[in-house]
Amino acid sequence: MSVLPDLYLHYVQACQNLSQPENPFIARVLQEADKNDEIGTKGITLKLAGNNHLVPVPRVTDDDLGVLVSVLDQAAFVTGLDLAYNLLTDAGAKTMATFLQENSTLQYLNLMFNDIGTSGAELIAGALHSNQSLVHLRMTGNKILNQGGMFFASMLKINSTLEKLDLGDCDVGMQCLIATAIALTQNKSLKAINLNRPLLFSQQEESTVHLARMLRSNSSLVELHLGKHGMKNFGVERLCEALHKNSRLRYLDLSCNNITCDGVKFLGALLKRNQTLEILDLSANRIEDVGAIYLSEALATQNRTLKALSVVSNNITGKGLVALAQTMHSNMTLSHVYIWGNKLDRSTCAAFSELVAVDRLDLGCTDVAPYEVDGELFLAELSHGLAKHRYWSPRCDAVAPGAANASLEIVAVSEY
């Protein structure tokens, strides 16, 4: 590791050399980093996200980034860089791509919700052909379009270091999804990928068929996000057929699709046999009582692997919700359950209040909390869920994300 420089001092000097005005936000973060006692013993992440601040900050621009990377060239201890919600464009992507080609220590890079387009995606994906240090990349919310996604799909055929890739809300299309599925049949390093909200104009679910085919042979992927794919029962059946032969996937996100109780029947049969799936997100589908009962039967009788289940906003009434609550009395593995957005009648309130009262369900592991008015039980909403930290991260270590967000996003790969 190189000699520890004074980050703030180097930043001031770089601004003078490049005739660039100082960004007070960057300056403050670098000053705080200089005070970190552990800076020389383990890597640190510079948190320069433009959101999540009580006082508005001047967001990082392309010119600011040029100065910053000139400072980081001499700072091998900086292993993470969070630049989410800033004003970076394709010009900034070019600067970052050059940095990635030359840097051998950066492991975490968050560029979510900037203004990077297709050409910027091409540059960053191209840099990852040779980069051997980056482990986690978030491109969420940058409108790289289908062609930009294709560059990342091609990168996955070459790169053998990247473990997490987030392309959610990037407006990728059918070609990108199919190309990514094909690349992942050979890629042995990627552990998690977010492909939420593509722009699909077909009702044939071709992309789901290809992703299912990939899951049959892929042996490294543990987290897969397929939210807002317009997936129907046919697609769920294809995925379940593949997962009967997959012994690796731990987290499956099927939120915001068109899955009904008929599709959940296949998931129930899968849960009776699958011994690896730990997290299942079915939020914002329409599984109703019949689907909830399919899940509860599988979890009560044979499955002892699933730890977290979300059925938020699925038009489930007391009958289905009570069945899930009763399941938790016999299945001691299931610890996280999210049910808000359904029809919480008296029987539901009583069942979940009992789970909380006997310490079977921790309030940090669900999205409802019981309260009583005039002797009658009700459930209030808590701001918990599997996606709690998908678009933001807590700035304070006092937050315990593991209790509210069971996603792989909160394990060590994300933070350094």
C-alpha positions in Angstrom: 0.0 0.0 0.0 1.3 3.5 -0.9 2.3 6.1 1.7 -0.8 7.7 3.2 -1.3 11.2 1.6 -3.2 14.1 3.1 -6.3 13.8 0.9 -7.6 17.3 1.6 -4.2 19.0 1.0 -3.8 17.1 -2.2 -7.3 18.1 -3.3 -6.5 21.8 -2.7 -3.3 21.5 -4.7 -5.0 19.6 -7.5 -7.8 22.3 -7.8 -5.1 25.0 -8.1 -3.1 23.0 -10.7 -6.2 22.4 -12.8 -7.7 25.9 -12.2 -10.8 24.2 -10.9 -12.8 25.8 -7.9 -13.0 23.6 -4.8 -16.3 21.7 -4.2 -17.0 22.3 -0.5 -18.8 19.0 -0.3 -15.8 17.0 -1.6 -13.5 19.0 0.6 -15.5 18.2 3.8 -15.6 14.5 3.0 -11.9 14.4 2.4 -11.2 16.2 5.6 -13.3 13.7 7.5 -11.5 10.8 5.8 -8.1 12.3 6.9 -9.3 12.0 10.5 -10.1 8.3 10.2 -7.8 6.4 12.5 -8.2 3.2 10.5 -7.3 4.8 7.2 -4.0 2.9 7.0 -5.2 -0.5 8.2 -8.2 -1.1 6.0 -9.8 0.4 3.0 -12.4 3.2 3.3 -15.3 4.3 1.1 -15.7 8.0 0.3 -19.4 8.7 0.6 -20.1 11.5 -1.9 -23.7 10.7 -2.7 -25.7 13.9 -3.5 -28.8 12.8 -1.6 -29.4 11.8 2.0 -28.2 15.1 3.5 -30.1 17.2 5.9 -28.4 20.3 4.4 -28.3 20.4 0.6 -24.8 19.9 -0.8 -23.2 21.1 -4.1 -23.4 17.9 -6.2 -20.4 16.5 -7.9 -19.9 17.5 -11.6 -17.7 16.1 -14.4 -15.1 18.7 -13.6 -15.1 17.9 -9.9 -14.6 14.2 -10.7 -11.5 15.0 -12.8 -9.9 16.7 -9.8 -11.0 13.9 -7.4 -9.6 11.0 -9.4 -6.2 12.9 -9.7 -6.1 12.8 -5.9 -7.2 9.2 -5.6 -4.4 8.0 -8.0 -2.1 8.3 -4.9 -4.6 6.9 -2.4 -4.6 3.1 -2.6 -6.5 2.9 0.7 -9.6 4.3 -0.9 -11.4 1.1 -1.9 -14.9 2.4 -2.3 -16.4 5.5 -4.0 -20.1 6.4 -3.7 -21.1 9.0 -6.3 -24.8 8.4 -6.4 -27.3 11.1 -7.2 -24.8 13.6 -8.7 -24.5 15.4 -12.0 -22.1 13.1 -13.8 -22.6 12.7 -17.6 -20.8 10.7 -20.3 -17.8 13.0 -19.9 -17.6 12.0 -16.2 -18.0 8.4 -17.3 -14.9 8.8 -19.6 -12.9 10.1 -16.6 -14.1 7.2 -14.4 -13.3 4.7 -17.2 -9.7 6.0 -17.4 -9.4 5.8 -13.7 -10.7 2.2 -13.6 -8.2 1.1 -16.2 -5.3 2.6 -14.2 -6.5 1.9 -10.6 -5.9 -1.5 -9.0 -7.5 -0.9 -5.6 -11.1 0.4 -6.1 -13.6 -2.4 -5.2 -16.9 -0.6 -4.8 -18.3 2.1 -7.3 -21.8 3.5 -7.0 -22.8 5.7 -9.9 -26.6 5.3 -9.5 -28.9 8.0 -10.7 -26.5 10.2 -12.6 -26.9 11.3 -16.2 -24.7 8.7 -17.9 -26.0 7.4 -21.2 -25.1 4.8 -23.8 -21.6 6.1 -24.7 -20.7 6.5 -21.0 -21.8 2.9 -20.4 -19.6 1.7 -23.3 -16.6 3.4 -21.8 -17.1 2.0 -18.2 -17.9 -1.5 -19.5 -14.8 -1.3 -21.7 -12.7 -0.4 -18.8 -13.9 -3.5 -16.9 -12.5 -5.7 -19.6 -9.1 -5.2 -18.1 -9.9 -4.0 -14.5 -9.2 -6.7 -12.0 -10.2 -5.0 -8.7 -13.8 -3.8 -8.9 -16.2 -6.1 -7.1 -19.4 -4.1 -7.0 -20.8 -1.7 -9.6 -24.1 0.2 -9.4 -25.4 1.9 -12.5 -29.0 2.0 -11.3 -31.1 4.8 -12.9 -28.7 5.9 -15.6 -30.5 5.7 -18.9 -28.0 3.7 -20.8 -30.7 2.1 -22.9 -30.6 -1.3 -24.6 -27.3 -0.7 -26.4 -25.6 0.4 -23.2 -26.8 -2.8 -21.5 -25.3 -4.8 -24.4 -21.9 -3.4 -23.6 -22.2 -4.7 -20.0 -23.4 -8.1 -21.3 -20.3 -8.3 -23.5 -18.1 -7.3 -20.5 -19.5 -10.2 -18.4 -18.0 -12.6 -21.0 -14.6 -11.3 -20.2 -14.4 -9.9 -16.7 -13.8 -12.5 -14.0 -13.7 -10.2 -10.9 -17.0 -8.4 -10.7 -19.4 -10.0 -8.1 -22.3 -7.5 -8.1 -23.8 -5.6 -11.0 -26.9 -3.3 -10.7 -28.6 -2.4 -14.0 -32.0 -1.7 -12.5 -34.1 1.2 -14.0 -31.6 1.6 -16.8 -34.1 1.3 -19.7 -32.4 -1.8 -21.0 -34.4 -4.0 -23.5 -35.0 -7.5 -24.6 -31.7 -7.9 -26.4 -29.8 -6.9 -23.4 -31.6 -9.3 -21.1 -31.0 -12.2 -23.5 -27.4 -11.3 -24.0 -26.9 -11.1 -20.3 -28.5 -14.5 -19.7 -26.2 -16.0 -22.3 -23.1 -14.3 -20.8 -24.0 -15.6 -17.3 -24.1 -19.2 -18.6 -20.3 -18.9 -18.8 -19.5 -16.2 -16.2 -18.3 -17.8 -12.9 -17.7 -14.8 -10.8 -20.9 -12.7 -10.7 -22.9 -13.4 -7.5 -25.7 -10.8 -7.8 -27.4 -8.9 -10.6 -30.3 -6.4 -10.6 -32.2 -6.3 -13.9 -35.3 -4.5 -12.6 -37.7 -2.5 -14.9 -36.5 -3.2 -18.4 -38.4 -1.8 -21.3 -40.1 -4.8 -22.8 -42.7 -4.7 -25.7 -43.4 -8.4 -26.0 -45.9 -10.6 -24.1 -44.1 -13.8 -24.9 -41.6 -13.6 -22.0 -38.6 -14.6 -24.1 -36.2 -12.9 -21.7 -37.6 -15.0 -18.8 -37.2 -18.2 -20.8 -33.5 -17.3 -21.4 -32.9 -16.3 -17.8 -34.4 -19.6 -16.7 -32.2 -21.5 -19.1 -29.2 -19.7 -17.6 -30.2 -20.7 -14.0 -30.0 -24.3 -15.0 -26.3 -24.1 -15.6 -25.1 -21.1 -13.6 -23.3 -22.1 -10.5 -22.3 -18.7 -9.0 -25.3 -16.4 -9.0 -26.9 -16.1 -5.5 -29.1 -13.0 -6.0 -31.4 -12.2 -8.9 -33.7 -9.2 -9.2 -36.4 -9.5 -11.9 -38.9 -6.9 -10.7 -41.2 -5.1 -13.2 -40.7 -7.6 -16.0 -44.3 -8.1 -16.8 -43.8 -11.7 -15.8 -46.9 -14.0 -15.8 -47.5 -17.5 -14.6 -45.8 -19.0 -17.7 -42.6 -17.2 -16.8 -42.7 -18.3 -13.1 -43.2 -21.9 -14.2 -40.1 -21.7 -16.4 -38.1 -20.2 -13.5 -39.2 -22.9 -11.1 -38.4 -25.7 -13.5 -34.8 -24.3 -13.7 -34.5 -23.7 -9.9 -35.3 -27.4 -9.3 -31.9 -28.0 -10.8 -30.1 -24.9 -9.3 -28.5 -25.3 -5.9 -27.0 -21.9 -5.6 -29.6 -19.1 -5.8 -30.5 -17.6 -2.4 -32.4 -14.5 -3.2 -35.1 -14.3 -5.9 -36.9 -11.0 -6.5 -40.2 -11.3 -8.5 -41.8 -8.1 -7.3 -44.2 -5.9 -9.3 -45.1 -8.6 -11.9 -48.3 -10.2 -13.0 -48.1 -13.4 -10.9 -51.4 -14.9 -9.7 -52.1 -17.9 -7.4 -51.5 -20.3 -10.4 -47.9 -19.1 -10.6 -47.5 -19.4 -6.9 -48.5 -23.0 -7.1 -45.2 -23.7 -8.9 -43.3 -21.7 -6.3 -45.0 -23.7 -3.5 -43.9 -27.0 -5.2 -40.4 -25.5 -5.6 -40.1 -24.6 -1.9 -41.0 -28.1 -0.9 -37.9 -29.4 -2.7 -35.4 -26.4 -2.9 -32.8 -26.4 -0.1 -31.0 -23.1 -0.9 -33.5 -20.3 -1.5 -33.5 -18.0 1.5 -35.3 -14.8 0.4 -38.4 -14.6 -1.8 -39.9 -11.2 -2.8 -43.4 -11.4 -4.3 -44.4 -7.8 -3.5 -47.0 -6.1 -5.7 -48.3 -9.2 -7.5 -51.8 -10.7 -7.1 -51.4 -14.0 -5.4 -54.5 -13.6 -3.2 -55.5 -16.0 -0.5 -55.1 -19.1 -2.6 -51.4 -18.2 -3.3 -50.7 -17.3 0.3 -52.1 -20.7 1.3 -49.9 -22.5 -1.2 -46.9 -20.7 0.3 -47.9 -21.4 3.9 -48.4 -25.1 3.2 -45.0 -25.5 1.7 -43.3 -23.6 4.5 -45.2 -25.3 7.3 -44.5 -28.9 6.1 -41.3 -29.3 4.2 -39.3 -26.1 3.6 -36.8 -25.2 6.4 -34.5 -22.9 4.3 -36.5 -19.7 3.5 -35.7 -16.9 5.9 -37.5 -13.9 4.4 -40.8 -13.6 2.5 -42.5 -10.5 1.2 -46.2 -10.6 0.0 -46.8 -6.9 0.3 -49.7 -5.6 -1.8 -51.1 -8.9 -3.1 -54.8 -8.6 -2.4 -54.6 -11.2 0.4 -57.3 -11.2 3.1 -57.3 -12.5 6.6 -57.7 -16.1 5.5 -54.3 -16.1 3.7 -52.5 -13.9 6.1 -53.6 -15.9 9.1 -52.3 -19.1 7.4 -48.9 -17.4 7.0 -48.9 -16.4 10.6 -49.7 -19.9 11.8 -46.9 -21.2 9.6 -44.4 -19.2 11.7 -45.4 -21.2 14.8 -44.2 -24.4 13.2 -41.5 -23.1 10.9 -38.8 -21.6 13.1 -36.5 -20.7 10.1 -38.7 -18.1 8.6 -37.8 -14.9 10.4 -38.7 -11.9 8.1 -42.3 -11.5 6.9 -43.7 -8.4 5.1 -47.5 -8.1 4.6 -48.5 -4.5 4.5 -50.8 -3.4 1.6 -53.1 -6.4 2.0 -56.5 -6.6 3.7 -55.6 -6.6 7.4 -58.8 -7.7 9.1 -59.3 -8.5 12.8 -58.1 -12.0 12.5 -54.8 -10.8 10.8 -54.2 -8.2 13.5 -54.7 -10.8 16.2 -52.5 -13.4 14.6 -49.5 -11.1 14.0 -50.0 -9.4 17.4 -49.6 -12.8 18.9 -46.4 -13.5 17.0 -44.9 -10.3 18.3 -46.2 -10.8 21.8 -44.5 -14.3 22.1 -41.3 -13.0 20.5 -41.7 -15.2 17.5 -41.6 -12.2 15.2 -39.2 -9.3 15.9 -40.5 -5.8 14.9 -37.3 -5.2 13.0 -38.1 -8.2 10.8 -41.6 -7.2 9.6 -43.4 -4.1 8.3 -46.3 -4.1 10.8 -46.5 -3.2 14.5 -49.5 -4.0 16.7 -51.3 -1.3 18.7 -54.6 -1.3 20.7 -57.5 1.2 20.6 -60.5 0.7 22.9 -59.6 -2.9 23.4 -59.3 -3.7 19.7 -56.0 -4.7 18.0 -54.8 -2.9 14.9 -51.6 -3.1 12.8 -49.5 0.0 11.9 -47.1 0.2 9.0 -43.3 0.2 9.7 -40.9 1.4 7.1 -39.2 -1.9 6.8 -38.9 -4.2 3.8 -36.6 -6.2 1.5 -36.0 -3.1 -0.6 -35.4 -0.6 2.2 -31.8 0.1 1.3 -32.0 -0.4 -2.5 -32.1 3.3 -3.4 -30.3 4.8 -0.4 -28.0 3.8 2.4 -27.9 4.9 6.0 -25.2 7.5 6.8 -25.1 6.3 10.4 -23.7 3.1 11.7 -26.5 3.0 14.3 -28.9 1.7 11.7 -28.9 -2.1 11.7 -29.8 -2.9 8.0 -29.7 -6.7 8.6 -32.9 -6.6 10.6 -34.9 -4.7 8.0 -33.2 -5.7 4.7 -32.2 -9.3 4.3 -30.8 -8.6 0.8 -27.3 -9.5 -0.2 -26.9 -5.7 -0.7 -26.1 -5.3 3.0 -23.3 -7.9 3.2 -19.6 -7.0 3.1 -19.4 -6.9 -0.7 -21.2 -3.5 -0.6 -19.2 -1.6 2.0 -15.5 -1.4 2.7 
